[in-house]
């Protein structure tokens, strides 16, 4: 959910609400994602955006999710730890 929220750019607050996370959780997860170059922070706009590497991870997650979906069900939009 975090990576999905950051696709077009989002504030930390928007990400927190869309991923159903507490402030402490979003702070920890954002640090994790920033350190691994999955998202980037744009100072002028104050938005977090998905990096190229983050886009590849999100696409891989969505592909795997689609592949394991049961009986034509849509993929689950939750990823362990809310990163996707």
N, C-alpha and C positions, 0 to 999 in steps of 0.2 A: 504494500500500500504506500509506503514512503516513496519508492521509486516511481510508482504510477503518479503520485501527486506532484512530483518534481519534474515530470515530463515537459510541461510547458512553463514551469516556474511557479514557485509557491513560497509564501512566508513560512517561518517556523511554526507560527500559530495555525495556519491553514493545514500544514502537514500534520500537526498534532491532532487536530480535530478530525481530519479525514482518515487518519490511521487509528483513531481511538486510543491515543497514548497520553500518558501523563506528561507533565513538563520534564520531570526527571528522566523518563524513558526516552522522550524525543531528543533530549540533550545528549544522552549517551549514544543513541543510534545515529544521530547526525554526525557526531565525532567519528564514529566507526566508519560511516560511509564517506566522509570527507577524507579521512586518512587513507582510504583505499581507492580514492579517485573515482568513486561511483557517482558522486554529486559534486557540484561546485557552487560557491557562493558568489553572487554578483553584488559588489558593494554599492554601486550607484542605484540599483533598483531594489536592493535588500531582499533579493529572491534567491532561493536555492533552485538550481536547475540540474537536470540529469546530464552527466558527462557522456561522452561517446562510449566509454567503457561501461558506464551504468546502463546505457541503452542496450548494449550487447547482453548484459546480464539479465535485464528485464525481458528481452526477446527470447533468451534461452529459457528463462523461467516460464514464460507464457507457452512456449513450444512444448516443454515437458508437461505442463499442466494440461494442455490440450491432449497430449498423447495418452495420459493416464486417466482422462475423464471416463466415467462409466456410462455405457449405453447412450452415447450421444449427448450427455449432459454438458452444459457449459462448464468451463473451467472454474475452479474455486478462486476467488479473488483474494484469498488470504495466503500469505507465505509465512512460514515460521519466523518469528521475530519481526513481522510486519515490514520487512525491507522491500518487498515487491509491491 
